[in-house]
Amino acid sequence: MNISRLHRVQTRIRAGKRRPSKALASIIAALLAGVSAHASVVVQNESNATHVWTLPVGTNLLAGATTLPAMAVVHEGSSSSWMTLTDGILGDAADKTASVTPNNGDSVMFSLDLSVNFNGYSLASFDTYCAWPDSGRDNQNFTIQYATVAAPGTFLTLATVNNQTGAPIISTHTNITDTTGTLAAGVGFIRFNFAGQENGYVGLREFIVLGNVRQCDPQCRE
């Protein structure tokens, strides 16, 4: 986001007394979106020693999405499938097979289903869960990025998750929402970047993203 750049663009438009081109209008829209997209993001962390959580109700947009890379790194019998994170099953805290354990420095991109919903999705919330048999791998440390259908190669950072605990805690939950009700619109791709994780990797259990199909408007048809 660059407020000064936005100001210069608007000044040039006023000075020239002419209607901005569609390309210029798109730039202004993107900058305005950047001004408001992150200021109202709310990240809530919680933890417990029981690994008992009530999952949010709704269709997980990540379920059935294509992932890159296709497989996850395996540690101590953890799952090699990213789909373990979207199956709606937390599993018992002692069950390492219910975990996905990417290394620090790894990332994964979920390509959402655009075969029918080709305008992308409006994101409403993220809920992420992590657990391990002990308190040594239950923290959450990663950034969440997204790219829109209109700009699939440009990833914008939505939030940074930093959910830290200590013994006897063995499970964490992070919820991410926006005070406007919408975290981002027109989204086609979501990426998680893992860094600074506890002891090199942790037992990620579920990633749940709720939202709606984006309804096309005149701007998304341009």
C-alpha positions as a printed Julia matrix, in Angstrom:
222×3 Matrix{Float64}:
   0.0     0.0     0.0
   1.32    3.44   -0.91
  -0.88    6.36    0.14
   1.39    8.98   -1.46
   1.23    7.13   -4.77
  -2.56    7.08   -4.58
  -2.58   10.82   -3.85
  -0.35   11.54   -6.87
  -2.57    9.48   -9.15
  -5.7    11.25   -7.97
  -4.0    14.66   -8.31
  -3.02   13.93  -11.92
  -6.59   12.96  -12.73
  -7.99   16.18  -11.24
  -5.37   18.31  -12.96
  -6.07   16.79  -16.35
  -9.86   17.13  -15.9
 -10.47   13.9   -17.78
 -11.93   10.56  -16.89
  -9.25    7.98  -15.91
  -8.68    5.0   -18.15
  -9.88    1.57  -17.08
  -6.27    0.57  -16.34
  -5.73    3.65  -14.17
  -9.07    3.13  -12.47
  -8.03   -0.43  -11.67
  -4.79    0.84  -10.09
  -6.75    3.28   -7.91
  -9.19    0.55   -6.89
  -6.33   -1.76   -5.93
  -4.67    0.95   -3.86
  -7.91    1.81   -2.1
  -8.43   -1.86   -1.37
  -4.96   -1.98    0.17
  -5.79    0.98    2.4
  -8.76   -0.79    3.99
  -7.98   -4.49    3.6
  -5.66   -4.92    6.54
  -6.46   -2.17    9.02
  -9.55   -3.99   10.29
  -8.25   -7.58   10.36
  -8.81   -9.2    13.77
  -6.6   -12.13   14.9
  -7.71  -14.02   18.02
  -5.55  -16.71   19.64
  -6.62  -19.28   22.19
  -5.22  -22.53   23.58
  -6.01  -25.4    25.92
  -4.68  -28.65   27.37
  -7.54  -30.82   26.09
  -7.57  -30.33   22.31
 -11.34  -30.06   22.42
 -12.67  -27.46   19.98
 -15.94  -26.74   18.21
 -15.22  -26.3    14.52
 -16.96  -23.48   12.63
 -20.0   -24.42   10.59
 -19.9   -23.93    6.83
 -18.23  -25.1     3.64
 -14.43  -25.01    3.85
 -13.2   -23.31    0.67
  -9.91  -25.21    0.97
 -11.6   -28.62    0.85
 -10.87  -30.25   -2.48
  -8.52  -27.45   -3.57
  -5.39  -28.3    -5.55
  -2.19  -27.8    -3.55
   1.33  -26.87   -4.57
   3.43  -28.74   -3.59
   1.22  -31.79   -3.86
   2.65  -33.49   -0.76
   3.78  -32.34    2.67
   6.96  -33.24    4.53
   6.56  -36.17    6.94
   7.87  -36.14   10.52
   7.31  -38.77   13.23
   4.5   -40.46   11.31
   2.64  -37.29   10.33
   0.45  -37.14    7.22
   1.97  -36.41    3.81
  -1.35  -35.09    2.49
  -2.27  -31.42    2.73
  -5.88  -32.58    2.56
  -5.49  -33.74    6.16
  -5.79  -30.06    7.02
  -9.18  -29.79    5.32
 -10.92  -33.06    6.22
 -12.85  -31.62    9.16
 -11.23  -34.02   11.64
  -9.04  -32.7    14.44
  -8.1   -36.16   15.71
  -6.79  -36.92   19.16
  -3.85  -34.8    20.32
  -1.77  -37.98   20.7
  -2.46  -39.03   17.09
   0.43  -37.64   15.05
  -1.02  -39.11   11.85
  -3.75  -36.45   12.08
  -1.05  -33.74   11.79
   0.69  -32.08    8.87
   4.23  -30.95    9.71
   5.83  -28.61    7.15
   9.37  -27.44    7.85
  10.36  -23.87    8.55
  10.77  -22.2     5.16
   8.1   -24.34    3.49
   4.95  -22.95    1.94
   1.8   -24.36    0.38
  -0.6   -22.76   -2.1
  -4.25  -23.79   -2.32
  -5.84  -23.12   -5.71
  -9.56  -22.67   -5.1
 -12.18  -24.18   -7.38
 -12.65  -21.68  -10.23
 -14.19  -24.12  -12.7
 -17.66  -22.69  -12.03
 -16.99  -19.8    -9.65
 -14.61  -18.09  -12.04
 -14.92  -14.67  -10.32
 -13.32  -16.08   -7.18
 -14.45  -15.92   -3.58
 -15.01  -13.38   -0.84
 -13.23  -14.59    2.3
 -14.99  -14.19    5.65
 -12.83  -16.08    8.16
  -9.86  -18.36    8.78
  -9.7   -20.9    11.62
  -6.46  -22.82   12.16
  -5.73  -25.56   14.68
  -2.55  -27.2    15.93
  -1.9   -29.98   18.46
   0.77  -32.45   19.6
   1.03  -35.1    22.33
   3.08  -32.62   24.39
   3.64  -28.86   24.48
   6.7   -29.01   22.2
   4.98  -28.62   18.81
   1.65  -26.9    19.34
   2.48  -23.29   18.48
   1.36  -21.63   15.25
   3.72  -19.42   13.26
   2.97  -18.6     9.64
   1.76  -15.87    7.31
  -1.35  -16.09    5.17
  -1.35  -14.59    1.69
  -3.89  -14.48   -1.11
  -4.0   -13.72   -4.82
  -7.05  -12.67   -6.77
  -8.41  -14.13   -9.99
  -7.54  -10.85  -11.7
  -3.88  -10.94  -10.53
  -3.01  -14.6    -9.84
   0.73  -13.94   -9.67
   0.53  -11.21   -7.04
   0.22  -12.44   -3.46
  -0.81  -10.01   -0.73
  -0.27  -10.69    2.96
  -3.55  -10.99    4.8
  -2.38  -11.84    8.33
   0.48  -13.19   10.4
  -0.3   -15.91   12.9
   1.81  -16.04   16.07
   0.09  -18.25   18.63
   2.62  -19.15   21.34
   2.01  -21.37   24.37
   3.79  -23.32   27.06
   3.24  -26.42   29.22
   0.76  -27.86   29.98
  -0.9   -26.49   26.83
  -0.92  -28.95   23.91
  -3.39  -27.37   21.47
  -3.94  -23.97   19.86
  -6.63  -22.29   17.79
  -6.44  -19.04   15.83
  -9.42  -17.23   14.35
  -9.05  -14.47   11.76
 -11.89  -12.17   10.69
 -12.42   -8.61    9.51
 -14.64   -6.02   11.14
 -16.19   -5.34    7.73
 -17.14   -9.0     7.35
 -14.9    -9.51    4.32
 -11.16  -10.2     4.51
 -10.62  -10.13    0.75
 -12.68  -10.42   -2.45
 -12.19  -12.07   -5.82
  -9.75  -14.56   -4.3
  -8.57  -17.54   -6.32
  -5.43  -18.63   -4.46
  -4.39  -18.83   -0.79
  -0.82  -19.42    0.38
   0.57  -20.29    3.82
   4.25  -19.55    4.53
   5.74  -21.35    7.54
   8.61  -19.77    9.48
   9.83  -19.55   13.07
   7.94  -22.69   14.07
   8.48  -24.31   17.44
  11.33  -26.85   17.25
  11.39  -26.69   13.45
   7.89  -28.03   12.77
   4.53  -28.37   14.52
   1.43  -30.56   14.34
  -1.0   -28.57   12.2
  -4.47  -30.14   12.32
  -7.1   -28.11   10.46
  -7.21  -25.05    8.19
 -10.77  -23.84    7.64
 -11.58  -20.92    5.35
 -15.18  -19.75    5.14
 -16.57  -17.36    2.57
 -18.88  -16.92   -0.38
 -18.81  -16.98   -4.14
 -18.02  -13.51   -5.4
 -20.97  -11.98   -7.18
 -19.74  -10.21  -10.3
 -20.24   -6.47  -10.58
 -19.34   -4.0   -13.36
 -15.79   -3.65  -12.05
 -15.04   -7.41  -12.15
 -16.32   -7.57  -15.77
 -13.85   -4.95  -16.97
